[in-house]
């Protein structure tokens, strides 16, 4: 199974980059992890609602262009559903049985995700009521993807 993380912006922290590389290697036993970075719009606050909407729209267009057809898409959104690691693993299995080989996780920029991106998603997920830095969220997500693969494989990583 191929897993793609489409994220707004670039990784700036070395420890996040190292962690992503490590989880990429681990995930390589089960499938392929690809991280696609789309350009983040620059802005200064305060923003009007119209300006915010335009920034989200432009970032959203880039995100949608990066998603391959026939992909199952998870949008990470603070208003999304809270799932357990086991439920995510079960969804991986369900998609594989249905012949879907491309899973895409979308992480927006500091303003969130354009409504068009959320509409395209098959599922909106929230990882917590907490707010995480977007770069760190990539690392947390990569760990959960690895965990889901180990659950599916019946390995001991998940306790």
C-alpha positions as CSV (number, residue, x, y, z in Angstrom):
1,X,0.0,0.0,0.0
2,X,1.2,3.5,-0.8
3,X,0.7,6.3,1.7
4,X,1.1,9.9,0.8
5,X,1.2,12.9,3.1
6,X,0.3,16.1,1.3
7,X,1.3,19.0,3.6
8,X,1.4,22.8,3.2
9,X,4.9,24.2,3.8
10,X,8.4,22.9,4.3
11,X,10.0,21.1,7.2
12,X,12.3,23.5,9.0
13,X,13.2,21.5,12.1
14,X,16.0,19.0,11.7
15,X,14.6,16.7,14.4
16,X,11.3,16.5,12.5
17,X,13.1,15.7,9.3
18,X,15.2,12.9,11.0
19,X,12.0,11.4,12.6
20,X,10.2,11.4,9.2
21,X,13.1,9.7,7.6
22,X,13.2,7.1,10.4
23,X,9.4,6.3,10.1
24,X,9.7,6.3,6.3
25,X,12.3,3.5,6.6
26,X,10.1,1.6,9.0
27,X,7.0,2.0,6.9
28,X,9.0,0.7,3.9
29,X,8.6,-2.8,5.2
30,X,4.8,-2.5,4.5
31,X,4.5,0.0,1.7
32,X,5.7,3.3,0.5
33,X,5.5,6.6,2.3
34,X,5.7,9.8,0.1
35,X,5.6,13.3,1.5
36,X,4.5,16.0,-0.9
37,X,5.0,19.6,0.2
38,X,2.9,22.3,-1.4
39,X,3.8,25.9,-1.3
40,X,2.6,27.8,1.7
41,X,1.1,31.3,1.1
42,X,2.9,34.1,2.9
43,X,0.8,36.6,4.7
44,X,0.8,38.9,7.7
45,X,-2.0,39.2,10.2
46,X,-4.5,40.5,10.8
47,X,-6.4,39.0,7.8
48,X,-9.9,39.8,6.7
49,X,-12.2,36.8,6.1
50,X,-11.9,37.4,2.4
51,X,-8.1,37.4,2.5
52,X,-8.1,34.2,4.6
53,X,-10.5,32.5,2.2
54,X,-8.2,33.4,-0.8
55,X,-5.1,32.0,0.9
56,X,-7.0,28.8,1.8
57,X,-8.3,28.6,-1.8
58,X,-4.8,28.9,-3.3
59,X,-3.3,26.4,-0.9
60,X,-6.3,24.1,-1.5
61,X,-5.8,24.1,-5.3
62,X,-2.2,23.0,-4.8
63,X,-3.3,20.3,-2.4
64,X,-6.0,19.0,-4.7
65,X,-3.6,18.9,-7.7
66,X,-1.2,16.7,-5.7
67,X,-3.9,14.0,-4.9
68,X,-4.0,11.1,-7.4
69,X,-7.3,9.8,-8.7
70,X,-8.7,6.8,-6.9
71,X,-7.0,7.8,-3.7
72,X,-8.7,7.4,-0.3
73,X,-8.2,10.8,1.3
74,X,-8.0,11.7,5.0
75,X,-8.1,15.4,5.8
76,X,-6.6,16.3,9.2
77,X,-9.0,18.8,10.6
78,X,-9.7,20.0,14.1
79,X,-13.4,19.3,13.6
80,X,-12.9,15.8,12.3
81,X,-13.6,12.5,13.9
82,X,-11.4,11.1,16.7
83,X,-10.2,7.6,15.8
84,X,-8.1,5.1,17.7
85,X,-5.0,3.5,16.2
86,X,-6.9,0.3,15.9
87,X,-9.7,2.0,13.9
88,X,-7.1,3.5,11.6
89,X,-5.5,0.1,11.1
90,X,-9.0,-1.4,10.3
91,X,-9.5,1.3,7.7
92,X,-6.2,0.5,6.1
93,X,-7.4,-3.1,5.8
94,X,-10.8,-2.1,4.6
95,X,-9.3,0.0,1.8
96,X,-6.9,-2.8,0.8
97,X,-9.8,-5.2,0.5
98,X,-11.7,-2.8,-1.7
99,X,-8.6,-2.5,-4.0
100,X,-7.5,1.0,-2.9
101,X,-3.8,1.1,-2.9
102,X,-3.3,4.8,-2.4
103,X,-4.0,6.5,0.9
104,X,-3.6,10.2,1.2
105,X,-3.4,12.3,4.4
106,X,-3.7,16.0,4.0
107,X,-2.3,18.5,6.5
108,X,-3.1,22.2,5.9
109,X,-1.2,25.3,6.8
110,X,-1.5,27.5,9.8
111,X,-5.0,28.7,8.6
112,X,-6.3,25.2,8.2
113,X,-7.8,23.6,5.1
114,X,-9.9,25.0,2.3
115,X,-13.5,23.7,2.4
116,X,-13.0,22.2,-1.1
117,X,-10.2,20.0,0.3
118,X,-12.4,18.8,3.2
119,X,-15.2,18.1,0.7
120,X,-12.8,16.0,-1.4
121,X,-11.7,14.0,1.6
122,X,-13.4,10.6,2.3
123,X,-12.8,11.2,6.0
124,X,-11.9,14.1,8.2
125,X,-9.8,13.2,11.2
126,X,-8.8,15.1,14.3
127,X,-5.9,13.8,16.3
128,X,-6.7,15.7,19.4
129,X,-8.4,18.8,20.9
130,X,-4.9,20.1,21.3
131,X,-3.3,22.3,18.6
132,X,0.0,20.9,17.2
133,X,2.6,22.7,15.1
134,X,2.0,21.6,11.5
135,X,5.5,20.3,11.1
136,X,5.3,18.2,14.2
137,X,1.9,16.9,13.1
138,X,3.7,15.2,10.1
139,X,5.9,13.3,12.5
140,X,2.9,12.3,14.8
141,X,1.0,11.2,11.7
142,X,4.0,9.2,10.3
143,X,4.2,7.3,13.7
144,X,0.5,6.5,13.5
145,X,0.8,5.3,10.0
146,X,3.6,3.0,11.1
147,X,1.6,1.9,14.1
148,X,-1.4,1.0,11.8
149,X,0.7,-1.1,9.6
150,X,2.2,-3.0,12.6
151,X,-1.4,-3.6,14.0
152,X,-2.5,-5.0,10.6
153,X,0.6,-7.2,10.5
154,X,0.0,-8.4,14.1
155,X,3.3,-7.2,15.3
156,X,4.1,-6.2,18.9
157,X,4.9,-2.5,18.3
158,X,1.3,-1.5,19.4
159,X,0.7,-2.3,23.0
